Amino acid sequence: MGDRRVAFAAAEHAGGEAGRYEKLYSMLLDAIPSSVLLIDRQTRIVSANRNFIEKAQRSESETVGHRIDTVFPPAIVQHMDLVERIRSAFEDHTGTKGERMIYRAPGLATRIYYYSIIPFLWQGTVKHVMLLLEDVTEQVRLGEEARRAEGHLASVVESASDIVLSTDIDGRILTWNAAAERVSGYALREAEGRKFFELCAPRHRAEVQQAFGRARSGNGFGMAEWELATKAGSLVPVSWVGSVMKDDQARVVAVVAVGRDLTERRKFEAQLLQSQKLAALGVLAGGIAHEIRNPLSVSSSAAQFLLEDPNDPEFRRECAAKILAGIERAARIIENLLRFARPGAQPEMVRLDLMAVIRDAMTLAATQAAIQHVNIETEFPGDSVQVSGVPSLLQQVFLNLLLNALGAMPVAGLLRVTVDAVDAEAHVRISDTGCGMPAWEMEKIFDPFYTTRPVGQGTGLGLSICYSIVQQHFGVIEVESVEGEGSTFTVRLPRA
C-alpha cells in the first residue's frame, strides 16, 4: 500500500513537471516574433504560437488539429508544394531553409515571408516538423524604397552637369560621375583607385593633400579652386566644394567633392573685362577729346587772328595770351592724365606730419571758403599723426577734397575736417552740408572724366587722381552721401 502511494506521488509529481514544462514551452513559442507551427505526420497542426494566430486572423480552435492544406490557402499550398515538402521532411529527414512565400489572409494586405521546414528527430525517427515563418514584408518594402532612392540619387548624380566624385579617407577615388568623365577625359575604370591629388595640376597637389588631411579629422575642406589635369594634358579650372561622409559612429568613412568647370566662366569674365576696358577707353578718349578741344579751339582762333597781321598791338598781345593760356591748360590736362595713367609708379616717400599737410591744404582753401561764407570746423588730436608719403601729393588730395566740398556749398554752409588715429591707421574725414549725391552718382565719382560741374568748370579727373594717389600711399578713400544733406569723404592711411 505504501509503495502504491509513493508511485502515485511520483507520477503526480512527474505530471506536474510535464505541465510546467509544457506551459514554459508555450510561453517561449508565444514570445518568438516569428510564426511557429508544429506539424505531425498527417500534416495536422499540433501547435501554433500567438504570432501566427494573430497574423492569420484565425482562432486556435480553427488552427490546431487541422491539416496544413486547410489552414493555408490552396493557391499557396500548391504553388509552394507545402504538403510534399513536409512529407519529405518526415520521410527523408531533409528540411527546407530560406524559401520565400507570399501569403494573404482574408481581409488583410499581402504579406511576404521567408519560411523554413525543420524536422525534429527522436531516436532516429522524425516525430514532428516545425514550420517557421519570418514576416519580412516591411524589410522588403524598405529595401525596395532604398533601392528606388539609391537609383534616383544615382540618376541625379549621373545627370548633374557638375563633377561629383567620392573618395575614401586616403583620397582614393571610389565614384566618378559622367560629368567628371566628360571634363577630365578619364573613364571611371581609369580613375577608380587613383589618388585624387594625382589628377590635379602639379602646383595644387600639396594643397589638395593638406585639404584631404583636414577632411580625415572630420571637417570638409570647404571651397577651393584647383585645376584638373585632363587625359589630353590640358588644365581645366575647377571650383571645388568638399564634405565628409560619416558612419553611425560618427567616423569619417569617405569624402565627397563637387566641382564646377570654370572654363566658360573664365572666358565670359575675360570678354567682360575686355569690353569694360574698351568702354573705359572710349570714355577716356571722349574725355580727352572734349577737354583738349576747348583750349585748342581758343588757341586756333587766336592764331588765325594773328595770321591776319592786325595793327592793334593790344589785340595782338591778347591773342598771344590766349594761345599761351590754351597751351598751358592742355599741358595741365596731359600732366594729370599721365599721373592718372601711372598709379603703379611709387614716388619716394618720407615720414611726415599729416596734420601739417592738412593745415597747408586748408590755408589754400580758406580764401575761397570766406568768399562763399562757409564756416570751417576742425577736430584734430592733440598729438602729431605720422604717416609715410609724399607731402605735395597728399596736399593735392586734401586740397581737391576741400575744393569739391566748397563747390557743393556755393552759398554758405559748414565744412568740417576731422582727424582720428584708429589703431594702425589715420582717418581723415572731410564733410560738407551741400547738395549731396544720389546713390547712382556715388558709383561713378572716381571714374575719369566724370563730373557734375557745368561744361568748362571741371575736367572730371580730380577725384580719379585723388583715388590713384591714395592707392599709391597704400590707403583707401571712401564716400558717404545723402542727397540734399551733404557728403563725407574719408581717407584712411597707414600710420608710420
Buried (B, 14 or more C-beta within 10 A) or exposed (E): EEEEEEEEEEEEEEEEEEEEEEEEEEEEBEEEEBBBBBBBBEBBBBBBBBBBBEBBEBEEEBBBEBBBBBBBBEEBBEEBEBBEBBBBBBEEEEBBEEBEBBBEBEEEEEBBBBBBBBBEEEEEEBBBBBBBBBBBBEEBEEEEEEEEEEEEEEEEBEEBEBBBBBBBBEBBBBBBBBBBBEBBBBEBEBBBEBBBBBBBBEEBBEBBBEBBEBBBEEEBBEEBEBBBBBEEEEBBBBBBBBBBBEEEEEEBEBBBBBBBBBEEEEEEEEEEEEEEEEEEEEBBEEBBEEBBEBBBEBBEEBBEBBEEEEEEEEEBEBBBEBBEBBBEBBEBBEEBBEBBEEBEEEEEBEEBBBBEBBBBBBEEBEEEBEEBEBEBEEEBEEEEBBBBBBBEBBBBBBBBBBBBBBBBBEEEBBBBBBBBBEEEBBBBBBBBBBBBBEEEEBEEBBBBBBBBEEEEEBBBBBBBBBBBBBEBBBBBBEBBBEEEEBBBBBBBBBBB
